[in-house]
Amino acid sequence: WKDIWLNEGFATYAQWLWSEHEGQGTTRQLADQVYSAHPADDPFWKVAPGDPGPDDQFDDAVYDRGAAAIQALRDTVGDHAFFRILKGWPKAHAYGNASVADFEKYAEQISGKPLAGLFDAWLYQPVKPAASA
């Protein structure tokens, strides 16, 4: 369950994509809402979705901070690489298991960008990360 954000963060982000499709706000706007709704001292930021632990595996941060991390990835790599990652990731690990580390490596491979700092800030640090743009 350590890698639960891969399921739940992506499920939330898929909801955001559908909202965007339906004209109910862009994924960027929805990520901004999550970011601005939680000040730096909010306990929301204390849960690290990359390894939330058994007591927090279903915390809102796993879902919403996980989805915001995916938006930060999109902002960093651009739409072309981002959607290649989204489309290729399930195929690359069909019928098998994958970890957060596997996803990080895959995203770096497809985007050609170093992403360790982004993933560390958004998934592993128990503090509010710098806003992505």
N, CA, C and O atoms as a printed pandas DataFrame, in Angstrom:
     atom_number atom_name residue_name chain_id  residue_number  x_coord  y_coord  z_coord
0              1         N          TRP        A               1    0.819   -1.201    0.000
1              2        CA          TRP        A               1    0.000    0.000    0.000
2              3         C          TRP        A               1    0.856    1.255    0.000
3              4         O          TRP        A               1    0.340    2.366   -0.120
4              5         N          LYS        A               2    2.148    1.079    0.134
5              6        CA          LYS        A               2    3.046    2.227    0.150
6              7         C          LYS        A               2    2.880    3.074   -1.113
7              8         O          LYS        A               2    3.018    4.296   -1.051
8              9         N          ASP        A               3    2.593    2.464   -2.231
9             10        CA          ASP        A               3    2.496    3.171   -3.511
10            11         C          ASP        A               3    1.056    3.537   -3.875
11            12         O          ASP        A               3    0.732    3.701   -5.051
12            13         N          ILE        A               4    0.202    3.662   -2.872
13            14        CA          ILE        A               4   -1.221    3.878   -3.126
14            15         C          ILE        A               4   -1.499    5.158   -3.909
15            16         O          ILE        A               4   -2.499    5.234   -4.622
16            17         N          TRP        A               5   -0.642    6.153   -3.789
17            18        CA          TRP        A               5   -0.913    7.399   -4.507
18            19         C          TRP        A               5   -0.925    7.177   -6.019
19            20         O          TRP        A               5   -1.587    7.920   -6.744
20            21         N          LEU        A               6   -0.203    6.164   -6.501
21            22        CA          LEU        A               6   -0.237    5.890   -7.942
22            23         C          LEU        A               6   -1.663    5.595   -8.401
23            24         O          LEU        A               6   -2.062    6.007   -9.490
24            25         N          ASN        A               7   -2.421    4.895   -7.585
25            26        CA          ASN        A               7   -3.826    4.633   -7.920
26            27         C          ASN        A               7   -4.699    5.844   -7.636
27            28         O          ASN        A               7   -5.423    6.322   -8.509
28            29         N          GLU        A               8   -4.623    6.330   -6.418
29            30        CA          GLU        A               8   -5.578    7.343   -5.972
30            31         C          GLU        A               8   -5.269    8.734   -6.516
31            32         O          GLU        A               8   -6.190    9.482   -6.844
32            33         N          GLY        A               9   -3.998    9.091   -6.618
33            34        CA          GLY        A               9   -3.647   10.382   -7.216
34            35         C          GLY        A               9   -4.036   10.432   -8.687
35            36         O          GLY        A               9   -4.538   11.447   -9.172
36            37         N          PHE        A              10   -3.800    9.325   -9.394
37            38        CA          PHE        A              10   -4.193    9.272  -10.805
38            39         C          PHE        A              10   -5.703    9.230  -10.970
39            40         O          PHE        A              10   -6.234    9.804  -11.920
40            41         N          ALA        A              11   -6.404    8.561  -10.061
41            42        CA          ALA        A              11   -7.872    8.548  -10.137
42            43         C          ALA        A              11   -8.423    9.956   -9.954
43            44         O          ALA        A              11   -9.336   10.367  -10.671
44            45         N          THR        A              12   -7.876   10.690   -9.004
45            46        CA          THR        A              12   -8.312   12.072   -8.786
46            47         C          THR        A              12   -7.959   12.929   -9.988
47            48         O          THR        A              12   -8.766   13.751  -10.422
48            49         N          TYR        A              13   -6.760   12.747  -10.532
49            50        CA          TYR        A              13   -6.374   13.536  -11.706
50            51         C          TYR        A              13   -7.270   13.216  -12.900
51            52         O          TYR        A              13   -7.590   14.106  -13.688
52            53         N          ALA        A              14   -7.671   11.971  -13.039
53            54        CA          ALA        A              14   -8.604   11.600  -14.116
54            55         C          ALA        A              14   -9.928   12.335  -13.943
55            56         O          ALA        A              14  -10.534   12.764  -14.925
56            57         N          GLN        A              15  -10.377   12.481  -12.703
57            58        CA          GLN        A              15  -11.588   13.276  -12.449
58            59         C          GLN        A              15  -11.373   14.719  -12.881
59            60         O          GLN        A              15  -12.263   15.340  -13.462
60            61         N          TRP        A              16  -10.194   15.245  -12.597
61            62        CA          TRP        A              16   -9.884   16.626  -12.991
62            63         C          TRP        A              16   -9.877   16.763  -14.510
63            64         O          TRP        A              16  -10.376   17.751  -15.048
64            65         N          LEU        A              17   -9.316   15.779  -15.199
65            66        CA          LEU        A              17   -9.325   15.815  -16.667
66            67         C          LEU        A              17  -10.754   15.803  -17.201
67            68         O          LEU        A              17  -11.067   16.510  -18.159
68            69         N          TRP        A              18  -11.616   15.007  -16.586
69            70        CA          TRP        A              18  -13.012   14.967  -17.011
70            71         C          TRP        A              18  -13.693   16.308  -16.731
71            72         O          TRP        A              18  -14.460   16.797  -17.561
72            73         N          SER        A              19  -13.421   16.896  -15.584
73            74        CA          SER        A              19  -13.977   18.217  -15.267
74            75         C          SER        A              19  -13.542   19.237  -16.310
75            76         O          SER        A              19  -14.336   20.069  -16.747
76            77         N          GLU        A              20  -12.273   19.165  -16.704
77            78        CA          GLU        A              20  -11.767   20.070  -17.738
78            79         C          GLU        A              20  -12.518   19.834  -19.045
79            80         O          GLU        A              20  -12.935   20.786  -19.705
80            81         N          HIS        A              21  -12.687   18.586  -19.412
81            82        CA          HIS        A              21  -13.410   18.232  -20.635
82            83         C          HIS        A              21  -14.837   18.777  -20.612
83            84         O          HIS        A              21  -15.359   19.207  -21.641
84            85         N          GLU        A              22  -15.454   18.757  -19.454
85            86        CA          GLU        A              22  -16.839   19.211  -19.293
86            87         C          GLU        A              22  -16.947   20.718  -19.062
87            88         O          GLU        A              22  -18.042   21.233  -18.838
88            89         N          GLY        A              23  -15.811   21.431  -19.116
89            90        CA          GLY        A              23  -15.828   22.880  -18.942
90            91         C          GLY        A              23  -16.034   23.330  -17.506
91            92         O          GLY        A              23  -16.535   24.427  -17.260
92            93         N          GLN        A              24  -15.649   22.486  -16.559
93            94        CA          GLN        A              24  -15.845   22.803  -15.144
94            95         C          GLN        A              24  -14.544   23.182  -14.450
95            96         O          GLN        A              24  -14.396   22.953  -13.249
96            97         N          GLY        A              25  -13.626   23.742  -15.166
97            98        CA          GLY        A              25  -12.340   24.135  -14.606
98            99         C          GLY        A              25  -11.229   23.272  -15.166
99           100         O          GLY        A              25  -11.395   22.069  -15.367
100          101         N          THR        A              26  -10.107   23.898  -15.411
101          102        CA          THR        A              26   -8.960   23.170  -15.946
102          103         C          THR        A              26   -8.262   22.399  -14.829
103          104         O          THR        A              26   -8.470   22.664  -13.645
104          105         N          THR        A              27   -7.446   21.460  -15.224
105          106        CA          THR        A              27   -6.671   20.720  -14.230
106          107         C          THR        A              27   -5.769   21.676  -13.455
107          108         O          THR        A              27   -5.557   21.495  -12.256
108          109         N          ARG        A              28   -5.245   22.677  -14.123
109          110        CA          ARG        A              28   -4.405   23.680  -13.457
110          111         C          ARG        A              28   -5.220   24.424  -12.405
111          112         O          ARG        A              28   -4.746   24.622  -11.286
112          113         N          GLN        A              29   -6.438   24.839  -12.747
113          114        CA          GLN        A              29   -7.284   25.549  -11.785
114          115         C          GLN        A              29   -7.626   24.661  -10.590
115          116         O          GLN        A              29   -7.629   25.125   -9.450
116          117         N          LEU        A              30   -7.909   23.404  -10.846
117          118        CA          LEU        A              30   -8.242   22.486   -9.756
118          119         C          LEU        A              30   -7.034   22.236   -8.858
119          120         O          LEU        A              30   -7.176   22.157   -7.638
120          121         N          ALA        A              31   -5.860   22.111   -9.445
121          122        CA          ALA        A              31   -4.640   21.964   -8.643
122          123         C          ALA        A              31   -4.390   23.225   -7.823
123          124         O          ALA        A              31   -3.996   23.144   -6.660
124          125         N          ASP        A              32   -4.619   24.388   -8.427
125          126        CA          ASP        A              32   -4.457   25.652   -7.700
126          127         C          ASP        A              32   -5.425   25.747   -6.526
127          128         O          ASP        A              32   -5.075   26.278   -5.472
128          129         N          GLN        A              33   -6.643   25.234   -6.705
129          130        CA          GLN        A              33   -7.619   25.238   -5.608
130          131         C          GLN        A              33   -7.114   24.398   -4.435
131          132         O          GLN        A              33   -7.212   24.814   -3.280
132          133         N          VAL        A              34   -6.584   23.235   -4.732
133          134        CA          VAL        A              34   -6.032   22.383   -3.673
134          135         C          VAL        A              34   -4.884   23.109   -2.990
135          136         O          VAL        A              34   -4.811   23.148   -1.762
136          137         N          TYR        A              35   -3.993   23.682   -3.781
137          138        CA          TYR        A              35   -2.805   24.343   -3.241
138          139         C          TYR        A              35   -3.191   25.521   -2.351
139          140         O          TYR        A              35   -2.663   25.668   -1.249
140          141         N          SER        A              36   -4.104   26.352   -2.823
141          142        CA          SER        A              36   -4.459   27.557   -2.065
142          143         C          SER        A              36   -5.388   27.261   -0.887
143          144         O          SER        A              36   -5.471   28.066    0.041
144          145         N          ALA        A              37   -6.081   26.138   -0.906
145          146        CA          ALA        A              37   -6.993   25.788    0.192
146          147         C          ALA        A              37   -6.251   25.365    1.459
147          148         O          ALA        A              37   -6.836   25.327    2.541
148          149         N          HIS        A              38   -4.971   25.050    1.324
149          150        CA          HIS        A              38   -4.210   24.527    2.458
150          151         C          HIS        A              38   -2.984   25.401    2.722
151          152         O          HIS        A              38   -2.002   25.319    1.984
152          153         N          PRO        A              39   -3.026   26.242    3.772
153          154        CA          PRO        A              39   -1.838   27.032    4.101
154          155         C          PRO        A              39   -0.670   26.127    4.505
155          156         O          PRO        A              39   -0.853   24.940    4.776
156          157         N          ALA        A              40    0.506   26.697    4.538
157          158        CA          ALA        A              40    1.720   25.912    4.793
158          159         C          ALA        A              40    1.670   25.145    6.110
159          160         O          ALA        A              40    2.273   24.078    6.219
160          161         N          ASP        A              41    0.968   25.664    7.108
161          162        CA          ASP        A              41    0.922   24.985    8.406
162          163         C          ASP        A              41   -0.240   23.994    8.529
163          164         O          ASP        A              41   -0.465   23.434    9.602
164          165         N          ASP        A              42   -0.968   23.778    7.451
165          166        CA          ASP        A              42   -2.088   22.838    7.447
166          167         C          ASP        A              42   -1.555   21.404    7.551
167          168         O          ASP        A              42   -0.594   21.063    6.860
168          169         N          PRO        A              43   -2.152   20.562    8.393
169          170        CA          PRO        A              43   -1.718   19.160    8.494
170          171         C          PRO        A              43   -1.777   18.396    7.169
171          172         O          PRO        A              43   -1.127   17.361    7.017
172          173         N          PHE        A              44   -2.549   18.901    6.219
173          174        CA          PHE        A              44   -2.624   18.300    4.884
174          175         C          PHE        A              44   -1.231   18.067    4.312
175          176         O          PHE        A              44   -0.981   17.033    3.693
176          177         N          TRP        A              45   -0.323   19.019    4.514
177          178        CA          TRP        A              45    1.022   18.937    3.933
178          179         C          TRP        A              45    1.944   18.006    4.710
179          180         O          TRP        A              45    3.034   17.684    4.237
180          181         N          LYS        A              46    1.525   17.572    5.889
181          182        CA          LYS        A              46    2.357   16.669    6.694
182          183         C          LYS        A              46    2.320   15.232    6.171
183          184         O          LYS        A              46    3.211   14.437    6.468
184          185         N          VAL        A              47    1.290   14.904    5.395
185          186        CA          VAL        A              47    1.173   13.558    4.826
186          187         C          VAL        A              47    1.927   13.518    3.502
187          188         O          VAL        A              47    1.607   14.260    2.573
188          189         N          ALA        A              48    2.921   12.654    3.424
189          190        CA          ALA        A              48    3.703   12.498    2.196
190          191         C          ALA        A              48    3.082   11.371    1.372
191          192         O          ALA        A              48    3.210   10.204    1.741
192          193         N          PRO        A              49    2.411   11.694    0.263
193          194        CA          PRO        A              49    1.694   10.665   -0.492
194          195         C          PRO        A              49    2.570    9.554   -1.044
195          196         O          PRO        A              49    2.080    8.451   -1.287
196          197         N          GLY        A              50    3.857    9.818   -1.248
197          198        CA          GLY        A              50    4.746    8.797   -1.791
198          199         C          GLY        A              50    4.943    7.618   -0.854
199          200         O          GLY        A              50    5.294    6.524   -1.295
200          201         N          ASP        A              51    4.720    7.832    0.425
201          202        CA          ASP        A              51    4.783    6.771    1.434
202          203         C          ASP        A              51    4.013    7.254    2.655
203          204         O          ASP        A              51    4.617    7.649    3.653
204          205         N          PRO        A              52    2.681    7.228    2.585
205          206        CA          PRO        A              52    1.876    7.845    3.639
206          207         C          PRO        A              52    1.827    7.077    4.955
207          208         O          PRO        A              52    1.432    7.636    5.978
208          209         N          GLY        A              53    2.214    5.831    4.947
209          210        CA          GLY        A              53    2.098    5.022    6.155
210          211         C          GLY        A              53    0.680    4.499    6.314
211          212         O          GLY        A              53   -0.251    5.026    5.705
212          213         N          PRO        A              54    0.515    3.472    7.126
213          214        CA          PRO        A              54   -0.793    2.821    7.235
214          215         C          PRO        A              54   -1.895    3.716    7.791
215          216         O          PRO        A              54   -3.057    3.555    7.419
216          217         N          ASP        A              55   -1.561    4.645    8.664
217          218        CA          ASP        A              55   -2.590    5.501    9.260
218          219         C          ASP        A              55   -3.100    6.572    8.310
219          220         O          ASP        A              55   -4.195    7.099    8.507
220          221         N          ASP        A              56   -2.331    6.901    7.288
221          222        CA          ASP        A              56   -2.698    7.999    6.385
222          223         C          ASP        A              56   -2.904    7.566    4.942
223          224         O          ASP        A              56   -3.026    8.419    4.062
224          225         N          GLN        A              57   -2.946    6.266    4.673
225          226        CA          GLN        A              57   -3.007    5.822    3.282
226          227         C          GLN        A              57   -4.278    6.258    2.558
227          228         O          GLN        A              57   -4.307    6.269    1.328
228          229         N          PHE        A              58   -5.331    6.619    3.298
229          230        CA          PHE        A              58   -6.559    7.101    2.663
230          231         C          PHE        A              58   -6.833    8.561    3.009
231          232         O          PHE        A              58   -7.966    9.027    2.894
232          233         N          ASP        A              59   -5.806    9.275    3.429
233          234        CA          ASP        A              59   -5.920   10.697    3.731
234          235         C          ASP        A              59   -6.175   11.482    2.446
235          236         O          ASP        A              59   -5.767   11.060    1.364
236          237         N          ASP        A              60   -6.846   12.617    2.569
237          238        CA          ASP        A              60   -7.105   13.472    1.404
238          239         C          ASP        A              60   -5.828   13.823    0.650
239          240         O          ASP        A              60   -5.849   13.986   -0.570
240          241         N          ALA        A              61   -4.722   13.939    1.370
241          242        CA          ALA        A              61   -3.467   14.308    0.711
242          243         C          ALA        A              61   -3.033   13.263   -0.307
243          244         O          ALA        A              61   -2.454   13.612   -1.335
244          245         N          VAL        A              62   -3.299   12.002   -0.042
245          246        CA          VAL        A              62   -2.931   10.952   -0.999
246          247         C          VAL        A              62   -3.659   11.190   -2.317
247          248         O          VAL        A              62   -3.085   11.000   -3.389
248          249         N          TYR        A              63   -4.904   11.599   -2.241
249          250        CA          TYR        A              63   -5.725   11.845   -3.422
250          251         C          TYR        A              63   -5.404   13.208   -4.044
251          252         O          TYR        A              63   -5.011   13.294   -5.207
252          253         N          ASP        A              64   -5.578   14.263   -3.256
253          254        CA          ASP        A              64   -5.471   15.621   -3.800
254          255         C          ASP        A              64   -4.033   16.087   -3.995
255          256         O          ASP        A              64   -3.713   16.682   -5.024
256          257         N          ARG        A              65   -3.165   15.824   -3.022
257          258        CA          ARG        A              65   -1.763   16.189   -3.206
258          259         C          ARG        A              65   -1.137   15.305   -4.278
259          260         O          ARG        A              65   -0.280   15.750   -5.041
260          261         N          GLY        A              66   -1.576   14.044   -4.328
261          262        CA          GLY        A              66   -1.111   13.161   -5.398
262          263         C          GLY        A              66   -1.493   13.692   -6.765
263          264         O          GLY        A              66   -0.670   13.703   -7.680
264          265         N          ALA        A              67   -2.742   14.134   -6.914
265          266        CA          ALA        A              67   -3.188   14.708   -8.192
266          267         C          ALA        A              67   -2.457   16.008   -8.490
267          268         O          ALA        A              67   -2.108   16.272   -9.641
268          269         N          ALA        A              68   -2.220   16.823   -7.468
269          270        CA          ALA        A              68   -1.477   18.070   -7.674
270          271         C          ALA        A              68   -0.038   17.773   -8.098
271          272         O          ALA        A              68    0.548   18.523   -8.878
272          273         N          ALA        A              69    0.529   16.683   -7.587
273          274        CA          ALA        A              69    1.871   16.273   -8.018
274          275         C          ALA        A              69    1.870   15.909   -9.498
275          276         O          ALA        A              69    2.820   16.213  -10.220
276          277         N          ILE        A              70    0.809   15.264   -9.941
277          278        CA          ILE        A              70    0.696   14.923  -11.361
278          279         C          ILE        A              70    0.580   16.192  -12.195
279          280         O          ILE        A              70    1.157   16.273  -13.280
280          281         N          GLN        A              71   -0.156   17.184  -11.703
281          282        CA          GLN        A              71   -0.236   18.461  -12.411
282          283         C          GLN        A              71    1.128   19.141  -12.442
283          284         O          GLN        A              71    1.503   19.728  -13.456
284          285         N          ALA        A              72    1.870   19.067  -11.342
285          286        CA          ALA        A              72    3.220   19.637  -11.316
286          287         C          ALA        A              72    4.113   18.934  -12.341
287          288         O          ALA        A              72    4.939   19.574  -12.993
288          289         N          LEU        A              73    3.946   17.625  -12.480
289          290        CA          LEU        A              73    4.680   16.887  -13.514
290          291         C          LEU        A              73    4.308   17.415  -14.894
291          292         O          LEU        A              73    5.186   17.659  -15.721
292          293         N          ARG        A              74    3.032   17.590  -15.145
293          294        CA          ARG        A              74    2.570   18.110  -16.441
294          295         C          ARG        A              74    3.156   19.493  -16.709
295          296         O          ARG        A              74    3.615   19.779  -17.815
296          297         N          ASP        A              75    3.137   20.345  -15.688
297          298        CA          ASP        A              75    3.691   21.691  -15.835
298          299         C          ASP        A              75    5.180   21.643  -16.165
299          300         O          ASP        A              75    5.679   22.470  -16.928
300          301         N          THR        A              76    5.878   20.682  -15.595
301          302        CA          THR        A              76    7.329   20.584  -15.759
302          303         C          THR        A              76    7.733   20.002  -17.107
303          304         O          THR        A              76    8.670   20.494  -17.737
304          305         N          VAL        A              77    7.042   18.969  -17.554
305          306        CA          VAL        A              77    7.468   18.278  -18.780
306          307         C          VAL        A              77    6.737   18.757  -20.028
307          308         O          VAL        A              77    7.177   18.476  -21.143
308          309         N          GLY        A              78    5.629   19.476  -19.860
309          310        CA          GLY        A              78    4.844   19.935  -21.010
310          311         C          GLY        A              78    3.824   18.891  -21.431
311          312         O          GLY        A              78    3.951   17.707  -21.116
312          313         N          ASP        A              79    2.814   19.352  -22.145
313          314        CA          ASP        A              79    1.698   18.475  -22.508
314          315         C          ASP        A              79    2.109   17.288  -23.379
315          316         O          ASP        A              79    1.632   16.173  -23.169
316          317         N          HIS        A              80    2.985   17.516  -24.348
317          318        CA          HIS        A              80    3.352   16.431  -25.259
318          319         C          HIS        A              80    3.952   15.253  -24.486
319          320         O          HIS        A              80    3.482   14.122  -24.605
320          321         N          ALA        A              81    4.987   15.526  -23.699
321          322        CA          ALA        A              81    5.627   14.456  -22.926
322          323         C          ALA        A              81    4.677   13.912  -21.863
323          324         O          ALA        A              81    4.647   12.708  -21.611
324          325         N          PHE        A              82    3.906   14.797  -21.243
325          326        CA          PHE        A              82    2.991   14.360  -20.189
326          327         C          PHE        A              82    1.993   13.327  -20.703
327          328         O          PHE        A              82    1.795   12.286  -20.076
328          329         N          PHE        A              83    1.374   13.607  -21.827
329          330        CA          PHE        A              83    0.374   12.665  -22.330
330          331         C          PHE        A              83    1.015   11.399  -22.902
331          332         O          PHE        A              83    0.371   10.351  -22.948
332          333         N          ARG        A              84    2.267   11.483  -23.335
333          334        CA          ARG        A              84    2.996   10.261  -23.703
334          335         C          ARG        A              84    3.223    9.397  -22.459
335          336         O          ARG        A              84    3.106    8.173  -22.513
336          337         N          ILE        A              85    3.547   10.046  -21.350
337          338        CA          ILE        A              85    3.727    9.320  -20.089
338          339         C          ILE        A              85    2.412    8.658  -19.679
339          340         O          ILE        A              85    2.388    7.474  -19.341
340          341         N          LEU        A              86    1.328    9.420  -19.710
341          342        CA          LEU        A              86    0.028    8.872  -19.300
342          343         C          LEU        A              86   -0.402    7.697  -20.160
343          344         O          LEU        A              86   -0.922    6.706  -19.647
344          345         N          LYS        A              87   -0.191    7.801  -21.451
345          346        CA          LYS        A              87   -0.614    6.723  -22.353
346          347         C          LYS        A              87    0.311    5.510  -22.272
347          348         O          LYS        A              87   -0.147    4.371  -22.364
348          349         N          GLY        A              88    1.583    5.747  -22.105
349          350        CA          GLY        A              88    2.546    4.651  -22.114
350          351         C          GLY        A              88    2.703    3.914  -20.800
351          352         O          GLY        A              88    3.034    2.728  -20.788
352          353         N          TRP        A              89    2.469    4.605  -19.692
353          354        CA          TRP        A              89    2.679    4.006  -18.372
354          355         C          TRP        A              89    1.880    2.715  -18.171
355          356         O          TRP        A              89    2.470    1.708  -17.781
356          357         N          PRO        A              90    0.577    2.698  -18.417
357          358        CA          PRO        A              90   -0.171    1.440  -18.214
358          359         C          PRO        A              90    0.325    0.310  -19.118
359          360         O          PRO        A              90    0.361   -0.849  -18.706
360          361         N          LYS        A              91    0.702    0.648  -20.338
361          362        CA          LYS        A              91    1.199   -0.377  -21.259
362          363         C          LYS        A              91    2.534   -0.938  -20.782
363          364         O          LYS        A              91    2.789   -2.138  -20.889
364          365         N          ALA        A              92    3.374   -0.063  -20.259
365          366        CA          ALA        A              92    4.704   -0.485  -19.819
366          367         C          ALA        A              92    4.640   -1.457  -18.645
367          368         O          ALA        A              92    5.559   -2.251  -18.444
368          369         N          HIS        A              93    3.567   -1.399  -17.878
369          370        CA          HIS        A              93    3.465   -2.255  -16.692
370          371         C          HIS        A              93    2.194   -3.097  -16.682
371          372         O          HIS        A              93    1.710   -3.486  -15.619
372          373         N          ALA        A              94    1.662   -3.375  -17.857
373          374        CA          ALA        A              94    0.467   -4.220  -17.943
374          375         C          ALA        A              94    0.764   -5.598  -17.353
375          376         O          ALA        A              94    1.833   -6.167  -17.575
376          377         N          TYR        A              95   -0.181   -6.110  -16.615
377          378        CA          TYR        A              95   -0.106   -7.453  -16.034
378          379         C          TYR        A              95    1.023   -7.606  -15.021
379          380         O          TYR        A              95    1.485   -8.716  -14.757
380          381         N          GLY        A              96    1.463   -6.486  -14.457
381          382        CA          GLY        A              96    2.515   -6.553  -13.457
382          383         C          GLY        A              96    2.324   -5.494  -12.393
383          384         O          GLY        A              96    1.350   -4.741  -12.413
384          385         N          ASN        A              97    3.246   -5.445  -11.484
385          386        CA          ASN        A              97    3.236   -4.448  -10.422
386          387         C          ASN        A              97    4.275   -3.390  -10.721
387          388         O          ASN        A              97    5.282   -3.653  -11.378
388          389         N          ALA        A              98    4.019   -2.196  -10.233
389          390        CA          ALA        A              98    4.973   -1.108  -10.409
390          391         C          ALA        A              98    4.962   -0.250   -9.157
391          392         O          ALA        A              98    3.951   -0.146   -8.463
392          393         N          SER        A              99    6.084    0.352   -8.887
393          394        CA          SER        A              99    6.238    1.190   -7.703
394          395         C          SER        A              99    6.319    2.656   -8.105
395          396         O          SER        A              99    6.391    2.995   -9.286
396          397         N          VAL        A             100    6.305    3.509   -7.100
397          398        CA          VAL        A             100    6.502    4.938   -7.339
398          399         C          VAL        A             100    7.853    5.153   -8.018
399          400         O          VAL        A             100    7.960    5.949   -8.950
400          401         N          ALA        A             101    8.876    4.450   -7.555
401          402        CA          ALA        A             101   10.205    4.581   -8.168
402          403         C          ALA        A             101   10.165    4.199   -9.645
403          404         O          ALA        A             101   10.822    4.839  -10.465
404          405         N          ASP        A             102    9.409    3.174   -9.990
405          406        CA          ASP        A             102    9.263    2.782  -11.396
406          407         C          ASP        A             102    8.616    3.905  -12.203
407          408         O          ASP        A             102    9.044    4.203  -13.318
408          409         N          PHE        A             103    7.585    4.524  -11.633
409          410        CA          PHE        A             103    6.916    5.619  -12.332
410          411         C          PHE        A             103    7.864    6.798  -12.516
411          412         O          PHE        A             103    7.914    7.399  -13.589
412          413         N          GLU        A             104    8.610    7.125  -11.477
413          414        CA          GLU        A             104    9.561    8.234  -11.568
414          415         C          GLU        A             104   10.574    7.986  -12.685
415          416         O          GLU        A             104   10.847    8.878  -13.488
416          417         N          LYS        A             105   11.127    6.778  -12.735
417          418        CA          LYS        A             105   12.094    6.441  -13.790
418          419         C          LYS        A             105   11.450    6.524  -15.170
419          420         O          LYS        A             105   12.056    7.032  -16.113
420          421         N          TYR        A             106   10.237    6.031  -15.284
421          422        CA          TYR        A             106    9.534    6.056  -16.567
422          423         C          TYR        A             106    9.285    7.494  -17.014
423          424         O          TYR        A             106    9.510    7.829  -18.177
424          425         N          ALA        A             107    8.827    8.336  -16.111
425          426        CA          ALA        A             107    8.561    9.734  -16.456
426          427         C          ALA        A             107    9.844   10.445  -16.884
427          428         O          ALA        A             107    9.826   11.243  -17.822
428          429         N          GLU        A             108   10.945   10.165  -16.211
429          430        CA          GLU        A             108   12.229   10.761  -16.603
430          431         C          GLU        A             108   12.667   10.260  -17.971
431          432         O          GLU        A             108   13.155   11.035  -18.792
432          433         N          GLN        A             109   12.495    8.978  -18.215
433          434        CA          GLN        A             109   12.889    8.385  -19.496
434          435         C          GLN        A             109   12.096    9.017  -20.637
435          436         O          GLN        A             109   12.683    9.404  -21.647
436          437         N          ILE        A             110   10.791    9.127  -20.498
437          438        CA          ILE        A             110    9.951    9.654  -21.571
438          439         C          ILE        A             110   10.160   11.150  -21.758
439          440         O          ILE        A             110   10.217   11.631  -22.889
440          441         N          SER        A             111   10.273   11.882  -20.666
441          442        CA          SER        A             111   10.396   13.343  -20.768
442          443         C          SER        A             111   11.810   13.798  -21.086
443          444         O          SER        A             111   12.010   14.881  -21.636
444          445         N          GLY        A             112   12.798   12.969  -20.739
445          446        CA          GLY        A             112   14.183   13.374  -20.918
446          447         C          GLY        A             112   14.622   14.429  -19.920
447          448         O          GLY        A             112   15.634   15.098  -20.131
448          449         N          LYS        A             113   13.873   14.587  -18.833
449          450        CA          LYS        A             113   14.184   15.604  -17.824
450          451         C          LYS        A             113   14.434   14.943  -16.475
451          452         O          LYS        A             113   13.828   13.920  -16.153
452          453         N          PRO        A             114   15.335   15.535  -15.685
453          454        CA          PRO        A             114   15.503   15.038  -14.316
454          455         C          PRO        A             114   14.302   15.479  -13.473
455          456         O          PRO        A             114   13.962   16.662  -13.445
456          457         N          LEU        A             115   13.677   14.548  -12.803
457          458        CA          LEU        A             115   12.442   14.849  -12.073
458          459         C          LEU        A             115   12.518   14.488  -10.594
459          460         O          LEU        A             115   11.522   14.598   -9.879
460          461         N          ALA        A             116   13.682   14.061  -10.132
461          462        CA          ALA        A             116   13.802   13.629   -8.736
462          463         C          ALA        A             116   13.400   14.737   -7.770
463          464         O          ALA        A             116   12.718   14.468   -6.781
464          465         N          GLY        A             117   13.804   15.964   -8.034
465          466        CA          GLY        A             117   13.459   17.077   -7.147
466          467         C          GLY        A             117   11.968   17.329   -7.089
467          468         O          GLY        A             117   11.417   17.588   -6.019
468          469         N          LEU        A             118   11.315   17.254   -8.230
469          470        CA          LEU        A             118    9.865   17.446   -8.287
470          471         C          LEU        A             118    9.160   16.361   -7.479
471          472         O          LEU        A             118    8.310   16.667   -6.642
472          473         N          PHE        A             119    9.500   15.109   -7.719
473          474        CA          PHE        A             119    8.846   14.016   -7.000
474          475         C          PHE        A             119    9.153   14.074   -5.508
475          476         O          PHE        A             119    8.278   13.802   -4.686
476          477         N          ASP        A             120   10.380   14.423   -5.153
477          478        CA          ASP        A             120   10.729   14.524   -3.742
478          479         C          ASP        A             120    9.875   15.587   -3.053
479          480         O          ASP        A             120    9.317   15.344   -1.983
480          481         N          ALA        A             121    9.778   16.759   -3.668
481          482        CA          ALA        A             121    9.017   17.859   -3.064
482          483         C          ALA        A             121    7.535   17.537   -2.936
483          484         O          ALA        A             121    6.927   17.813   -1.902
484          485         N          TRP        A             122    6.958   16.962   -3.964
485          486        CA          TRP        A             122    5.513   16.735   -3.984
486          487         C          TRP        A             122    5.081   15.443   -3.304
487          488         O          TRP        A             122    3.950   15.353   -2.824
488          489         N          LEU        A             123    5.950   14.443   -3.253
489          490        CA          LEU        A             123    5.523   13.140   -2.749
490          491         C          LEU        A             123    6.151   12.716   -1.431
491          492         O          LEU        A             123    5.571   11.898   -0.716
492          493         N          TYR        A             124    7.312   13.245   -1.090
493          494        CA          TYR        A             124    8.019   12.716    0.071
494          495         C          TYR        A             124    8.272   13.710    1.194
495          496         O          TYR        A             124    8.509   13.296    2.329
496          497         N          GLN        A             125    8.229   14.986    0.917
497          498        CA          GLN        A             125    8.508   15.973    1.959
498          499         C          GLN        A             125    7.230   16.354    2.699
499          500         O          GLN        A             125    6.209   16.627    2.068
500          501         N          PRO        A             126    7.275   16.377    4.027
501          502        CA          PRO        A             126    6.078   16.707    4.806
502          503         C          PRO        A             126    5.891   18.216    4.973
503          504         O          PRO        A             126    5.564   18.700    6.056
504          505         N          VAL        A             127    6.103   18.940    3.887
505          506        CA          VAL        A             127    5.920   20.395    3.871
506          507         C          VAL        A             127    5.246   20.785    2.559
507          508         O          VAL        A             127    5.237   20.016    1.598
508          509         N          LYS        A             128    4.688   21.983    2.535
509          510        CA          LYS        A             128    4.047   22.489    1.320
510          511         C          LYS        A             128    5.126   22.777    0.281
511          512         O          LYS        A             128    6.028   23.573    0.542
512          513         N          PRO        A             129    5.054   22.148   -0.884
513          514        CA          PRO        A             129    6.064   22.394   -1.918
514          515         C          PRO        A             129    5.867   23.763   -2.561
515          516         O          PRO        A             129    4.808   24.378   -2.432
516          517         N          ALA        A             130    6.894   24.224   -3.247
517          518        CA          ALA        A             130    6.757   25.462   -4.018
518          519         C          ALA        A             130    5.699   25.239   -5.093
519          520         O          ALA        A             130    5.581   24.147   -5.649
520          521         N          ALA        A             131    4.946   26.272   -5.371
521          522        CA          ALA        A             131    3.889   26.175   -6.388
522          523         C          ALA        A             131    4.504   25.917   -7.750
523          524         O          ALA        A             131    5.557   26.461   -8.080
524          525         N          SER        A             132    3.844   25.087   -8.535
525          526        CA          SER        A             132    4.261   24.891   -9.926
526          527         C          SER        A             132    3.447   25.840  -10.783
527          528         O          SER        A             132    2.394   26.325  -10.368
528          529         N          ALA        A             133    3.945   26.100  -11.982
529          530        CA          ALA        A             133    3.228   27.067  -12.828
530          531         C          ALA        A             133    2.925   26.480  -14.174
531          532         O          ALA        A             133    2.327   27.147  -15.018
